[in-house]
């Protein structure tokens, strides 16, 4: 079968995929995205195994933006479709749309990816890796807006510290992108989760974290009383002060 420009797959929300409120965990949705992106890449001859084994490189997500209409619930079947747009020199954007079985859009997302040399820890030119038989790139986007510049609006307050351990790591040896979503959601108490739900989120992955790192998490709620109800969160390495991630969550 020839590779497709748009790749689609159905998922079932199992009990282990759901949170306290019987909705799909946001971090598990990120895992679904990672899974289907990997499957699509494999179908276009750009899969994880081929890139790592033949070239010593790997796909790395550097940012993601979601707009959420509704999170799927326990035992719900959903479909996810994904497609990349034409790559820039070092970055390629990949789109995702989550639908229920009636075709209603539940979540829309855009993401940016780079190809990283695993030894040099440097980015590789995207077009140098695209095979001639790659399917046509589409120019439509799941979200018709640009990534925002993320910065706090007010004072940053310390929330907690996270020591990175074995279970946080992915096959590339650093913290998996979905794990950061759990770290972010743990910045809020249960009563805040009962009061608010995420309407949109953008996360920028700035510097990788590895086992033994301690990430100090900070939260700025200066915009929580505004019309958009945004919360800024960032994670900083306790030892060297490097920023590991920055995030905006818009709640409703």
C-alpha positions in Angstrom: 0.0 0.0 0.0 1.3 3.4 -0.9 1.9 5.8 2.1 -0.9 8.3 2.7 -0.8 12.1 3.3 -3.3 11.7 6.1 -3.1 8.8 8.5 -6.1 7.7 10.6 -6.5 5.3 13.5 -9.2 4.4 16.0 -8.5 4.3 19.7 -10.5 3.0 22.7 -10.3 4.8 26.0 -9.6 2.0 28.5 -10.1 2.4 32.3 -6.3 2.7 32.7 -6.3 5.7 30.3 -8.8 7.7 32.3 -8.4 10.2 35.1 -10.3 10.8 38.4 -13.1 12.4 36.4 -13.5 9.4 34.1 -12.1 11.4 31.2 -9.1 10.5 29.0 -6.0 11.7 30.8 -4.4 14.6 28.9 -1.0 12.9 29.1 -2.5 9.8 27.5 -3.9 11.8 24.7 -0.3 13.0 24.1 0.7 9.4 24.1 -1.9 8.6 21.4 -0.6 11.5 19.4 3.0 10.2 19.7 1.8 6.7 18.7 -0.1 7.7 15.6 2.7 10.1 14.5 5.2 7.2 14.8 2.9 4.9 12.8 2.5 7.5 10.1 6.3 8.1 10.0 6.9 4.4 9.7 4.5 4.2 6.7 6.5 6.9 4.9 9.9 5.2 5.6 10.8 7.7 8.3 10.1 5.5 11.4 11.9 5.6 14.7 13.7 2.3 14.0 15.0 3.2 10.6 16.2 6.7 11.6 18.0 5.5 14.7 19.5 2.3 13.3 20.6 3.8 9.9 21.3 7.4 10.8 21.6 7.7 14.6 18.9 10.3 14.7 15.4 10.5 16.2 12.2 12.6 16.0 11.8 15.0 18.9 8.8 17.1 19.6 9.6 20.7 20.5 6.1 22.2 21.1 2.5 21.4 21.0 -0.8 23.3 21.0 -4.2 21.8 21.7 -7.7 23.2 21.5 -10.2 21.1 23.4 -13.9 21.0 22.8 -14.4 17.9 24.9 -12.2 15.2 26.3 -13.3 11.6 25.5 -14.7 9.5 28.4 -14.1 6.0 29.7 -15.0 3.3 27.1 -15.4 5.8 24.4 -14.2 5.0 20.9 -12.5 7.8 19.0 -10.6 8.4 15.8 -7.4 10.4 15.3 -6.1 11.7 12.1 -2.7 13.2 11.5 -0.7 14.8 8.7 2.5 16.9 8.4 2.8 20.1 6.4 5.7 21.1 4.2 8.9 21.1 6.3 11.0 24.1 7.0 14.8 23.8 7.1 15.0 22.3 10.6 11.3 22.0 11.7 8.3 20.2 10.5 4.7 20.7 11.8 2.4 17.8 12.3 -1.4 18.2 12.8 -3.9 16.1 14.7 -7.7 16.0 14.9 -9.6 13.8 17.4 -13.2 12.9 16.5 -15.9 10.9 18.2 -17.7 8.2 16.2 -20.2 10.6 14.9 -17.4 12.7 13.3 -17.6 15.6 15.8 -14.2 17.3 16.5 -13.2 16.8 20.1 -9.6 18.0 20.0 -7.5 19.8 17.4 -3.7 20.1 17.8 -0.6 21.2 16.0 3.0 20.3 16.9 6.5 21.1 15.8 9.2 18.4 15.5 12.9 18.3 14.8 15.2 15.4 13.9 18.0 15.2 16.5 21.4 13.6 16.1 21.5 11.4 19.2 25.3 11.5 19.6 25.9 15.2 18.9 22.5 16.3 20.3 22.2 18.6 17.3 19.3 19.1 14.9 19.5 17.7 11.4 18.1 19.3 8.3 14.6 17.8 7.7 14.8 17.8 3.9 17.9 15.7 3.9 15.9 12.9 5.5 12.7 13.0 3.3 12.7 10.0 0.9 11.7 10.6 -2.7 8.5 8.5 -2.4 7.1 10.5 0.5 3.4 11.4 0.0 2.4 14.9 -0.9 2.5 17.4 2.0 -0.7 19.1 2.8 -0.9 22.8 3.7 -4.1 22.8 5.8 -3.8 23.1 9.6 -5.8 21.7 12.4 -5.5 25.0 14.3 -5.4 28.2 12.3 -3.2 30.2 14.5 0.5 30.5 15.4 2.3 29.3 18.4 2.5 32.0 21.1 5.5 33.4 22.8 5.3 32.1 26.3 6.2 34.2 29.3 4.7 34.9 32.8 2.4 37.9 33.2 3.1 38.2 37.0 5.1 36.6 39.8 6.2 33.0 39.6 5.4 31.0 42.7 7.1 27.7 43.5 4.7 24.7 43.4 6.8 21.5 43.9 10.0 19.7 42.8 10.2 16.6 40.6 13.1 14.3 40.7 13.5 12.6 37.3 13.6 8.8 37.6 13.7 5.7 35.3 9.9 5.7 34.7 10.0 9.2 33.3 12.4 8.4 30.4 11.6 7.4 26.9 13.6 5.3 24.4 15.8 8.4 23.6 16.9 8.6 27.3 15.1 11.8 28.2 11.8 12.7 29.8 8.9 11.8 27.4 6.8 14.7 26.2 3.7 13.3 27.7 5.2 13.1 31.2 5.6 16.9 31.3 1.8 17.1 31.0 1.4 15.1 34.2 3.9 17.4 35.9 1.9 20.4 34.8 -1.5 19.0 36.0 0.0 18.1 39.4 0.6 21.9 39.9 -3.2 22.1 40.6 -5.1 20.7 43.6 -8.0 18.4 43.2 -10.5 21.1 44.0 -9.0 23.2 41.2 -9.4 20.3 38.8 -13.0 20.0 39.9 -13.6 23.7 39.3 -11.8 24.1 36.0 -11.0 22.1 32.9 -8.5 22.7 30.2 -9.8 24.6 27.1 -6.4 24.9 25.4 -2.8 24.3 26.1 0.5 25.1 24.6 3.7 23.6 25.8 7.3 24.4 24.6 10.0 21.8 25.2 13.1 23.9 25.7 15.8 21.7 27.2 15.7 17.9 27.7 15.7 16.4 31.2 17.4 13.2 32.1 17.5 10.8 35.0 18.8 12.5 38.2 17.7 15.9 37.2 15.4 17.8 39.6 12.9 20.1 38.0 11.5 22.9 40.1 8.0 23.8 38.9 6.6 27.3 39.1 3.2 28.7 38.4 1.9 32.2 37.6 -1.9 32.7 38.0 -1.9 36.5 37.3 -4.2 35.9 34.3 -6.6 33.5 36.0 -9.2 36.2 36.7 -9.1 37.6 33.2 -11.5 36.7 30.4 -9.1 34.0 29.0 -8.2 32.5 32.4 -4.6 31.6 31.5 -2.1 29.9 33.8 1.6 30.0 33.0 3.8 27.1 34.2 7.5 26.4 33.7 9.9 23.8 34.9 13.5 24.9 35.7 16.5 22.7 36.4 17.3 23.1 40.1 21.1 22.7 39.5 21.9 24.8 36.5 18.8 27.0 36.1 18.0 25.8 32.6 14.4 26.0 31.5 13.1 22.5 30.6 9.6 23.6 29.5 7.1 26.5 29.4 3.4 26.1 29.2 0.2 28.1 29.0 -3.1 26.5 30.0 -6.4 28.2 29.3 -9.1 27.0 31.6 -12.9 27.2 31.6 
